[in-house]
């Protein structure tokens, strides 16, 4: 597995999200942009959750840290 495939979300999953949202057709450029945006947002949330765990003195990021990151606390 290459480093890129380890750090990106599957394009098929991104297309499926678009189709589940009601799209009949989706361009490859739209799928790629959704993939990049979703990955970027996920990284930001993960970094926030890690910081919340550290500031609480926790070495494990748990669901509450992620919930707080998602809610913007």
Buried (B, 14 or more C-beta within 10 A) or exposed (E): EEEEEEEBBEEEEBBEBBEEEEEEEBEEEBBEEBBEEBBEEEEEBBEBBBEBBEEEEEEEBEEEBBEBBEEEE
